[in-house]
């Protein structure tokens, strides 16, 4: 990499390391080597075109180091591979070749097989570490999961946090374990046939420990702002180096840690007026390097830019986008909540949900009352694999004031019906840790800030819910919101694994396991055959519907559902369903409330 330490002679560890720091705003930089006794040894760096570099023959893997700026401030390496003493401490010199990979036969899985399980390493197990999470992987594989998605790992301040306020993008946070333990986690997942995806944040740096703004202000722009701080200058005067930093970060996770894909957080806050947008350039680099592996790129994008999505592995494009529209429509349907952004789906949640299942986005250029502008682009011509559908994730649970899960908010019969729709539709489904067992453990917003920053976060958290009815009156209900900076808020969010052993937990696990088994047997093999843009829908009243996905061989996948409170009669379908939720009746034409059935209609009979 152009950033971070590099062995002078890759074949001779005794040759030492070269160190580099891009610090255009700094006149003089010294490398500070920290001895095991704590003593510091300074080596002056030469400056050229904003870069400060030096060679240290005695440097070895395991050494601690920092950079001293103009004889005063000491900072970690922005491309540190590990910072065991947190974001303000020294970086650890890591030799990535010391880990002995044993997964050479693993080349990934095709995207249409994805069943994604999102987890937060710190709260997934009581221990909150990679090795503890690794011990649970076999159970997830047996459930039918094919991809693990980790919330961001980039080093963040303190010992607890969601990871979206990271400041050292190349350093996996030490709270979860060592770099080699992370690699062992990935390797173990691969041995079980599991892809591992990583959530990355390329739109901002966190507010605590971001030293780049001191010695490299060229990283940021004042022309744009994000909800979390200064925007990254992807099209500024020094944008070539800034862009290279993030492109190499993506390649670093995919190559050095062998992740199978990345999910890019909130890309609507990535601003770039360059001829080639950074998102396109990053995708091109990843696709060019994925010669013998299947690598996947996923966006989170509130603006529903369908034009960025395309055929998996296509140069410059992204495999899929998290489909917030699907979640929001389903959430309104299940809970009746209409506050905040849910207001956009309150007029007819079932029709919004059906459009998501059939065409991808619910908003494809229509006026969004919540955003006050048109939102989205036409998406009906895209394949269903371009949309990751979820009923819960870290945002939609954790950004609630009390972190409640759907199992505590929705009627169980209706929730089961919508889960069946999600897992039997051809789009890749995503589950949030614990939902497969119906756990009620909250997932709250937590962080480890101190002082004035902690106070600001607490107050900001309260203001965030001012648009919701329960908290609209000043002071009313806001005192009940858990303190995000308190350790007990983090502890309360740790997954309750004992809930899986309860009768309700076993019932939910059996339900998910059965549906995912049916998905892999009947749906997944047909997904590559689905004709993009040919899906049809038929409404039967306001809350019952049929969705039909024609396939290239003349067959079709069909979902029928009745989400209303009264029975509905459908036309007869000349095949039996491969999955049925709800009591069967007259030739399977009668659909009781909260009934779902899924069919594979063979070639030649798809029109019946």
Secondary structure by P-SEA (a helix, b strand, c coil): ccccccccccccccccbbbbbbcccccbbbbbbbccccbbbbbbbbbcccccccccccccccbbbbbbccccccccccccccccccccbbbbbcccccccccccccccccccccbbbbbccccccccccaaaaaaaaaaaaaacccbbbbccccccccccccccccccccccccccccaaaaaaaaaaaaaacbbbbbbbbccccccccccccccccccccccccccccccccccccaaaaaaaaaaaaaaaaaccccccbbbbcccccccccccccaaaaaaaaaaaaccccbbbbbbbcccccccccccccccccccccccaaaaaaaaaacccccccccccccccaaaaaaaaaccccccccccccccccbbbccccccccccbbbbcccaaaaaaccccccccccccaaaaaaaaaaaaacccbbbbccccccccccccccccccccaaaaaaaaaaaacccccccccccccccccccccccaaaaaaacccccccccaaaaaaaaaaaaaaaaaaccccccccccccccbbbbbcccccbbbbbbcccccbbbbbbbcccbbbbccccccccccccccccccccccccbbbbbbbcccccccc
